[in-house]
Amino acid sequence: MTQFTSDRLLLFGATGDLSRRMLLPSLCALDAEGLLGPNIEIIGTARSDLDDQGFRNFAREALEQFLPAQRRGGMAQFLNRLSYQPLDANDIDSFHALAQKVGTPKQGLSIFLSTAPSLFEPTIHGLEKSGLACENVRIGLEKPLGIDLESSKVINDAVAHAFPEDRIYRIDHYLGKETVQNLLALRFANLMFEPLWNAAHIDHVQITVAETVGLESRVAYYDDSGALRDMVQNHMLQLLALVAMEPPVSYNATSIRNEKVKVLHSLRKVKPEETVTGQYRAGAIGGKAVPGYDDELGKDSNTETFVAIKAHIDNWRWQGVPFYMRTGKRMPKRTTEIVVQFRDVPHSIFHGRGAKTVPNRLVIGIQPEENITLSLMAKVPGLDRDGYGLRSVPLAILTPDAFADRQRRIAYERLLLDLIEGDQTLFVRRDEVEAQWEWIDAIRAVWEEQEQEPRTYTAGSWGPSAAIALAERDGVTWHE
Ligand code: BG6
């Protein structure tokens, strides 16, 4: 791992949506707490023809819109750290001008690339040619990194030509979420889960990432992508890997990524009947009417806005345990959660008394708020003359207010700081991304072979009924 703390940060795509909503607010919040170091300089670059002051105005508006007022204390100091250089990624002279603007960092430079995929290669080339890819430089890459294994390899090869893997930081912003990191604490800082965390004691796992939003303003990107590439290839597979991986030796980039990639390599090829795709039609969410996908897009499309998958991990620990995953736009509520369904007790001593046991279930709510609950069986108080009373009761392991005194952070605060300081633990390694694509490509190939078209579902519902059937065929009900 390269150990230097960058004193310059170069943001590509600095006038884009991600920058406005996430990057600039995160950086400003970090700076206000003195976490970026006293001398950090932030250089923005993009196509837009702005000067330093124009970029500062852009940033001010973004901060006013997306950073809560109580975190804007250091705004004036932060804006002063910003400068801007317009860039045409296909013009090498443009990169020389950028290199001049960046100057020579005293300690090191971090680059954050959030640009259209078609600009990745020319950008890397330009960085190399203009001397911006030297030893004390690391690079962060925002998704999408390709649309399949082949195109991701092209991007990864181009980046690898200019930067060694230990200076490449592939972003999956789910790993920056505190609640996702807490999965590691839950599993590996407690004694009681790990001995049960296997096929002998777990019946199945569910992973749901539901969103209420539709296409938003991302028409071109989303319609070429679809839910499988947009959400499953990255975020959901990372969640699955964190749930399923073996205990890493230590909390560091190599150990954790070694374990995750083994899980990704163990994913079984999905059969046609193990996936369901859907596309939303007009409906209502929270009492508000919303248009269908085709209407938002302005044309007919076969892109899936929902996908449900029954996945299997072919290794010793997880043999025979299905991982049901589903994600969709225009669902009834925004929620990301993982459900670990344990098996029933092997023998119930209460059977003769007419009482049934309900298998334990761990529900790990990741967003909108962290909420971890374990359902346990308890005796219903009473003299039991009408039969023995047992009931499943929730044990709250973590409630949303458990750490009410701690600042809730944007995932990018963590990731940008780790990039600047050089900690790769929460970034995705090349072999992980490629294993993810390999599994996703095989699913797409099955869809194409079967000429599978998305089924329709009403906006505000939990997806097509076939997705419910996918789980119910196995006697499993999605947790809602
Ligand atoms: C992005 C996807 O990676 O994640 C979006 O491209 C999606 O389509 C977003 O809306 C969800 O992120 P979060 O943090 O709101 O769950």
Boltz pocket constraint, residues with backbone or C-beta under 6 A from the ligand:
constraints:
  - pocket:
      binder: B
      contacts: [[A, 211], [A, 230], [A, 231]]
      max_distance: 6.0
